[in-house]
Amino acid sequence: CAGEYTCQLQPGSLGHEETDAKSYAKWGVDMVKEDWCYSTGFFNKTLHPKELYTRMSKAIAATGSKIQLNMCVWGIDS
């Protein structure tokens, strides 16, 4: 999840994109789906899907692994 928590209130990837991407690569994951749950703010900062999904995309690319990133922006109007 791109936010502070997943939709099931487990820790999300916000602020941990590089660590999570490295873990996915190590585990041999070939597809990651990120939802927009609990992405309303981090230290009271307004967040945008483009910013957070770009962070994860770059972190995944940096691993050198071929991992598909599926992004969901449910609940975002624009």
C-alpha positions in Angstrom: 0.0 0.0 0.0 1.3 3.5 -0.8 0.1 4.9 2.5 1.1 4.7 6.1 -1.1 1.5 6.5 -2.6 -1.1 4.2 -6.4 -1.4 3.9 -6.1 -4.0 6.7 -4.2 -1.6 9.0 -0.8 -3.3 8.5 2.3 -1.2 7.9 2.3 0.4 4.4 5.2 1.3 2.1 5.1 5.1 2.8 8.7 6.1 3.7 9.9 2.5 3.1 9.7 2.3 -0.6 13.4 1.3 -1.2 13.4 -1.3 1.6 10.2 -2.8 0.4 11.3 -2.9 -3.3 14.5 -4.6 -2.2 12.5 -7.2 -0.3 10.2 -7.8 -3.2 13.2 -8.4 -5.5 14.9 -10.7 -2.9 11.7 -12.8 -2.6 11.4 -13.1 -6.4 8.1 -11.2 -6.6 7.1 -10.4 -10.2 4.1 -8.1 -9.5 3.2 -5.6 -6.8 -0.2 -4.0 -6.4 -0.3 -0.8 -4.4 -3.6 0.6 -3.1 -4.3 4.2 -1.9 -5.4 3.3 1.6 -4.3 5.6 4.4 -2.5 7.9 2.0 -4.1 11.1 3.2 -1.0 12.5 4.9 2.4 11.9 6.3 3.5 14.3 9.0 0.5 16.4 7.9 1.7 16.7 4.3 -0.8 16.4 1.5 0.1 13.5 -0.7 -0.6 12.8 -4.4 -0.7 9.4 -6.1 1.8 10.5 -8.8 4.4 11.4 -6.2 4.1 8.2 -4.2 3.8 5.8 -7.1 6.8 7.4 -8.7 8.8 6.8 -5.5 7.9 3.0 -5.6 8.4 2.8 -9.4 11.9 4.2 -9.0 12.7 2.0 -6.0 11.6 -1.1 -8.0 13.6 0.0 -11.1 16.7 0.5 -8.9 16.6 -3.2 -7.9 17.2 -4.3 -11.5 14.4 -6.8 -11.1 11.5 -7.1 -13.6 8.6 -6.3 -11.2 5.3 -5.0 -12.6 3.8 -2.2 -10.5 0.0 -2.2 -10.5 -1.4 1.1 -9.0 -4.9 1.8 -7.6 -6.0 5.3 -6.9 -9.5 4.4 -5.7 -11.1 7.4 -4.0 -9.2 10.1 -5.9 -11.2 12.4 -8.1 -8.5 13.8 -10.3 
